Amino acid sequence: MKNLVLVNNPKSIRFDIKYDQILISVGNFLQLKPVYLLTMKKHFFRCKIITLIIIVSVAKLSAQSDDSRPVSHYLFDKVLKEYVDDNGMVDYSSLKANNGQLIEYLNLLENNSPRASWSRNEELAYWINAYNAFTLKLIIDYYPVKSIKDIGSTIQIPFVNTPWDIEFIHIDGKEYSLNNIEHGIIRKKFNEPRIHFALVCAAKSCPELRREAYIPNMLDEQLSDQAKEFLGDSSKNYITESKIKLSKLFQWYGADFTKKMTLSEYLNQYAPIHIPKKAKKTFMDYDWALNQQ
């Protein structure tokens, strides 16, 4: 192989490969231009190798240059501050009538999925906000309803046609349901039990919907605060020295909280009072009524 010249210009990426009288030009902004072959008298096999090198190099540079900046959650923050009260209850009627900012934010999410260059917190904040924002969209699409469980088929088969299995979310050409986001992405990838205090399924027994969007540089603080608020809410977790009644979230997702410690040890990081290791725990009924104002 002769006269192999690779020129990498940050503003206009270009590869010039000369072999005898062959000139192949590829590139501006990583888009392949037409291939110009001035003459090709011989060495066909070597030309194929050169082409392969070009394709691999462009693909590699494309991956390396995939530095799309994380989306801003400013619009969702505005929606939450305007339509969610201090108790985490939502004014669905007003949001349905004035859904422009929510739709704009969802469009932003749909066209800007997490990239390899994003940090863990940037990606996790994206998916938590996506779950909560698309849940709001699902409710207002069917509002008025008394419960999210009223959405969809009247005969609901678990994991088949529940509201959480409706594939109404389109992100970068892929279809998702709320279950896909929660179980297929967040729980599967991040190993972060506190997400159960942040994902809000539009029911009264769910954790309160936070009046601000989750943002990467405050995510750890926000998740811990959610955990404390949830465990300190006696309507969702009744914790005293003599009686401990927990949300069914701790029954449904118990394994998420006990991978590294007992449930009591986990709870004691955020509970309002100390819970003895061997304390008897029962679980409260789950109220699926809509979390509406």
VEXMAR-996824 format. One record per atom (N, C-alpha, C, O): x, y, z. Coordinates in steps of 0.02 Angstrom, whole numbers, plus 50000, padded with zeros to 5 digits. Atoms other than C-alpha are relative to their C-alpha. Layout:
<rs>
XYZ...
</rs>
This chain:
<rs>
500424994150000500005000050000500455006250000500875007050044499584994150007500775016549945499615006450016499005006750011500274993249995500505034649985499335000250037498855003350013500614999849960499205031950120500025006350042500445007050087500014993549966498765049350182499325000850033498815000550000500624998849963497475052350318500025007150026500485008950064500034993149977496985070350349499385000850043498834999650019500574999149956495885074050498499945007450018500305009950062500134993049987495245091850497499395000650045498864998350025500574999749954494125095750648499385003149969498835001349988500584996750028493015106750543499724996349939499134996849925500225003750058492935095850388500404993649995500944993549965499635006349997493445077850415500054997049930499554996249896499895002450068494215070950257500554994750000501054995350036499495005150009495175055550208500205000049927499764999349883499755000650068496265055550052500454993949998500964993750033499605006050006496935038550004500214999249928499794998649883499745000550068498055037249852500344993349991500784991450029499655006250018498535020949775500075000049924499574999649888499894999050071499335022449603499605006149979499735011750001500404994450025498045033149514499284999850027498815002149995500675000649971496585029449629499925005550053500365006250096500144994949950495845043749729499284998950025498804999249988500665000949970494425040449848499915005450052500325006050098500114994649952493705055149942499374998450040498844996850013500565001449956492595052650091499965005450053500465007250083500034996449937491905064150216499745006850003499815008049943500204993849969491255081450268499464998350050498914995850034500465001349945490435079850435499774992850002499194991350017500115007249993490565061050427499454997449953499174992049965500475002450050489395059750276500394997849939500815001649914499635002550057490035048950132499835004049937499245004949921500104996850064490275058549970500064994849945500294989349958499905004850055490225050249799500724998049994501175001950008499335002750008491735039449765500225001049928499904998949880499754998550066492745045349622500604995549985501094995750021499455004350020493855032649536500275002749934499945002149882499714997250061494995040949411500204994549952500014994649894499835005850041495735024849346500084994150046500274994950104499905006049960495755007149407500214994549951499804991249919499735004850048496884995949306500164993350032500154988149999499805006349968497394983149434499935000650075499665005550101500005000049928497554978749616499305000650029499205004350077500694999549977495674976449639499934997850073499575000950112500045002549932495914966549798500245005250050499945006250103499744994949956496964980249876499535005950005499485009150058500494994549999495654993049830499444998450049499195002850084500535002049954494364983049927500235000950072499855002950115499734999149932495504983350079500005007450019499835009250075500004992849988495695002150062499305002450017499205006350064500704998149987493805004250054499784997850069499445001650105500185002649934493594993450208500315004350055499985005850105499674995649951494865004250302499615006550008499525008950063500384993749998493865019750256499364999150040499205003150083500645001249967492215012350314500094999250075499735002250114499875001249929492935006450480500215006550034499995008050089499754993749970493815023050510499445005050010499405008350062500554995349994492265033350475499524997850055499285002050093500445002549948491205022150586500295001450069499935003350115499674998949936492475023650726499975007350020499825008950077500024992949986492565042450712499295002450015499195006950056500694998349987490675043450707499824998650072499505002650105500145001949931490575034350872500355004750048500075006850099499624995749955491935044950949499735007150001499795010650052500244993150004491125061150891499275000650022498985005950017500694999949977489415056250961499965003350068499855000150119499954996349938489515069851090499395004550010499445010050036500624996249993487715075651085499905001950073499924997650117500074997749931487435086151240499344997650029498844997249993500625002149967486145080151367499455005349993499605011349990500554995350008484425087851348499905004150063500075001950118500194995849943483865101951459499314997950025498864996549985500645001849971482445097751578499625006150026499175005750067500304993749978481965115951599499255000349987498875002650029500714999750017480295114251510499584995750047499044997650068500375004549955479765099551618499985003050070499485002350106499984996649935480295109151773499445005250004499115005850055500534994950002479115123251722499314996850005498874999350040500645003549998477685110951694499854997750071499294998650096500105002749932477935102951865499855005650050499415004850093500124994549953478015119551956499315003249991499025005850038500644996750014476425125751872499404995550016498884997950038500595004349996475305110351880500034994950057499574990950064499945004649943475915100652034500035004150064500405009050068499994996249938475555106552211500504997250050500874992650034499505001949950476575104752370499914992950026500364990250058500135006949979475775087852404500094995049944499934989149951499875004450057476265080752235499384998349959499404993749918500625001250037474485081552168499995004249937500255009949936499954996950066474225086151986499335003049978498805000049987500594996850029473005098251906499954997749927500155001149881500035003150067472655086851758499545003949953499685004249893500464996450043471205097151694500345006049967500285007049906499654994250028472255112851672500574997849955500705001049903499455002450041473725102951605499764997549933500094998549882500285002450063472625094751474499835005849953499935005449893500204994250040472005111851417500605004249979500565008149931499414996050016473755119351415500624995449999501074996050041499475005250001474905105151365500595001649954501004997349941499494998350049476045114651246500714998850024501114995949988499315000849975477605114751356500154992650013500724990450001499885007149990477385096451403500134996549934500594992449929499905003150066477225091451220500675001949971501024997749942499354997750024478745101851175500564996250034501054994250002499495003749962479745093351312500034992749978500574989949970500015007050022479185075951257500314999349931500664994449917499695000150067479685079951078500765000450006501134997149969499284999449987481395084951145500294993350021500814991249998499775006649978481565068251234499994995049943500464991049935500085004950053480955058451084500555000549948500734995549916499494999050051482295065850972500715000450027501185001749990499344999549969483745065651095500084994850055500084996450114499905005449951484005048851179500715000250027501155003249996499325000049971485515045951293500534997349952500414992549915499435002150041487195044251206500554997050045500544997850106499455003149963488765034851257500415005150037500735003650088499594994749969489585051451301499685002850063500005006550100500344997349942488285055351435500254996650063500454990850062499825003049935488695052551618499424995750025498864996049999500525004349970487735040051724499415004350025498845002650012500534995849973486755053951811499615003649945499015004649952500354996950056486355062451646499504995249969498944997149951500445005050030485625046451578499434998250047498854997650025500525002049953484695041651736499485005650009498885004250011500464994449995483935059051754499545000249939498945001649945500395000150061483365057851573499434994950006498854996649992500505005350000482445041351600499495001050055498904999450045500494998649947481645046251766499515005349978498915004649985500434994750025480985062351692499564997549943498974999449939500395002750056480425053051536499414995950027498854996750003500545004149971479425040551640499455004550028498865003550013500504995749968478555054251740499645004449949499045005449955500314995650050478255065651591499524996249955498974998649940500445003950044477535052051480499414997250039498884996050010500575002049959476435046251625499485005650001498885004449995500464994350003475695063751631499655000349933499045001549929500304999950068475425062951443499474994549993498944995749965500485005550004474545046051458499355001850036498815000550011500594998149962473365052851591499595005349964498985004549957500404994650031472885068851500499714997849933499205000649911500295002650062472605059051339499324996850013498894996849969500615003649984471215049451428499575003750052499035001450069500354996449947470695062251558499325002649976499285005149920499995001949929469495062651647499954992450011499554989049980500035006949976469835045651727500095000150076500385004850103499945000349927469735040451908500644996650022500884997750078499395003649984471275029451901500374998449935500064997549883499615002050059472695025651782499824993049978499894991349920500185006950017472095007651789499364999749958499204994349932500604999850043470505013151698500185000949927499755000449883499784998950069471535016551542500144993449967500474989049994499885006150037471535003151410499424995350003498854997350018500525005150002470564987051398499674999250069500004999850120500365001249936469214983851530500214993450032500154992650092499745006449975469914966351546500765000249990501014999349935499284999150005471744968751585500384993850022500284991250077499595005849986472964954451577500705002550017501015005949976499344997549980474584957851674500534998749947500574993249919499455000350047476074961351560499774999449927500174998049882500255000550068474954961251407499675006549978499875009549929500364994150022473744975851401499845004850057499325008150056500084995149947473934985951561500225006949973500555007249921499784993450023474185004851545500765000549994501025004249952499274999650000476035002151582500324996149943500924996449933499755003950056476194990651432499815002949932499975000049880500184996750063475485002551301500635003349970500965007350003499394997350033476885006751178499815006549963499715006549902500184993550028476485025051151500585004949999500505010749980499414995749995478235031951177500474998549942500654992749931499565001050059479335034551023500645004150010500635010250005499364996749987481155038551059500514997649949500694991849946499515001550053482395039350914499814993949959500234989549946500235005350044481345027550809499814993550034499614988850000500195006149964481015014650945499375001250041499255006850065500624999449961479365011251032500124997350071500434992150081499925002049931479295010251221499335000550036498895004550017500544999249952478005007451356500315002650065500925002950072499744997949935478155013951534500364994350034500874995350067499655005849972478614996351587500694998949968501164997050002499355000550034480004996051456500515004750033501085002850045499554995149971480745011751533500194998050072500774998250090499865001649930480565006351715500404993650008500924993550041499705006549988481014988051706500554998149950501054995049968499525001950051481934986051542500625004549997501145002449972499434995350002483055001351562500245001950070500805000550088499774997149936483085009451734500204994650050500774994750075499845005149950483004994351849500554995449975500984993250014499515004750028484034983551732500705002949998501194999350010499354997150013485444995751703500325003550059500935003450067499714995349952485655007051854500084997450071500465000350110499925002849932485464996452011499955005450053500385006250096500114994349955484755011352105499304999450030498825001649999500665001049970483325006952226499605006450010498995006250011500354993749987482915025252257499565002349942499155006849950500434998150056482125026352085499274998550016498825001649987500695001649983480585018452163499655005750038499045005750044500284994249966480345034652261499935005949952499675011149971500004994650048480525045152104499524998849941499255003549913500465001750054479485035851973499295000350026499134996950075500674998849975477685041251993499484997549950499454999849893500485003450045476285030551921499315003150002498824999849984500634996250001474905043651944499484997350048498884998350037500475002549950474125035152096500155003350068500715005550080499914996849935473855041952272500524996650043500854999850083499515003649958474925028352351500705000249971501174997950003499334999250028476365032052234500385005450039500065009450074499634994349972477765043352296499735006549969499465006549914500234993650026477345061752275500405002049938501005000949934499664997450059477735069252107500375006350020500075011150043499584994449979479165081152139499855006249958499725005649898500164993950035478865099252093500605002949964500655009049954499424997850040480495100251998500254994049961500164988249982499725005450040481335090151863500644997450033500975001050069499375002849975482765078551907500555002449953500495002149892499444997650039484425085651851500644996550023500714994950082499415004149985486115076951843500415002250060500614998050101499554997849947487105087851962499685000350069500015001850118500355000349935485785086452099499654993350010499274992650058500405006150001485155068952064500054996050065499544993750092499925003949939485885060252216499625003250058499294999750097500354996349947485215073652333499244999449992498884998550040500725000450014483505073252249499724993150017499184992650046500245006849987483345054252261499984998550075499524995350099500005001149928483835053952444499445003950034499135001550081500554996049972482605067852481499334996749987498894996750030500615003650016481245058052392499904994150047499344992850069500045005749955481635042852498499775002150070499344998950100500184997649934481495052852659499275002550001498915001250049500684997550004479885061252604499514994249997498994994350030500455005750008479105044652554499924996150065499364994450085500035003849937479555035552715499715004250057499455001450105500274995749949479035050552818499275001649992498965004750035500714998750014477295051252740499594994350030499604988750004500375005249963476155041752860499434997049960499184991749977500525002850042474845039352724500274994649953499894990849923499695004950044476085028852627500434994950038500494989250017499595004349958477225021652762499885002050073500075007650093500154998449930476645020952943500534996850044500534990750054499435002649963478195019253050500025003150070500145009150078499934997949930478165020253240500414994750036500614989750006499605004849962479105011353378499634993450010499954988250021500395006149987477694998853397499694996949938499484991149940500335002650060477034996853221500355002649937500525008549932499684998250063477804996653048499574997349942499554991249931500405001950059476654996552896500305003749940500315009849937499644997250057477554999252733499595000049936499114996249929500305000050067477055003452557500124993349966500634990049978499915006350038476794988552443500595000349952500814995249926499404999550041478244995352341500564995850029500964992849992499475003849968479374986952469499864992449997500314988450007500175007050010478444970652443500104998049927500384992749913499935001450071478394971452253500724999949977500924995749936499304999250023480204976752233500504998650056501045001650057499585001349942480934969652393500724998249982501195000350017499335002250020482414961852302500445005949980501065005549987499614994250019482954978952239500325003450061500855006550056499764996649940483174985252417500464995750043500794998250088499645004649956484014969852492500594996549967500804991249990499435003150034485434966052372500635000350043501054995850040499394999049962486744972652492499885000350076500365000450114500164999449928485844973652660499294997750012498924996249965500685001849984484254969052751499545005949985499775011549976500474994750013482674978952720500025005250056499985011350043499974995349944482774986552894500605004649994500555010650007499394996050008484554992352862499915005149945500145010849951500114995350054484035000152699499535005650022499685011550011500484995049978482535008952775500295004950049500125010850048499724995849948483555015752919500455005649972500635010250009499624994550030484545026452798499565006249990499815011849986500464994550017482985036952767499385000550045499035005550042500615000249959481635032352895500025005450054500575007350076500024994849948481055045453023500224997550068500455001450109499765002949937481435033553168500374993549984500314990849929499615006150011482575018553190499534993950000499104993250043500395006150005481815002053136500434994050021500944992749988499605005849978482454986753231500054994849945499594993949905499875004850053483184973253122499464994749995499274992749940500495005449999481914960153175499295002650007498834998750023500674997249992480424971853179499524996849949499694995949891500505002950044478854964253108499725005449953499565010949974500234995150050478294972752948499394997349965499364991449945500585001650041476614972652863499965005249944500335010149944500034995650058476094981052702499305003049993498794999650003500624996350006474754994052671499654998649934499984996749885500375000550063473384992952540500225005749955500385011249978499784995050049473825002352382499395003749971498935000549945500564995950025472665016652333500165002149928500625006149917499884998650070472575017552143499615006149974499635007649915500374994050022471465033052140500505005149972501075005649994499564995350036472175046652027500275005350048499905007850091499684994849959473395058752108499845007049974500285010749953500224993750028472375073652054499795004950055499575002950109500204994849953472045090152140499245000350005498975004450042
</rs>
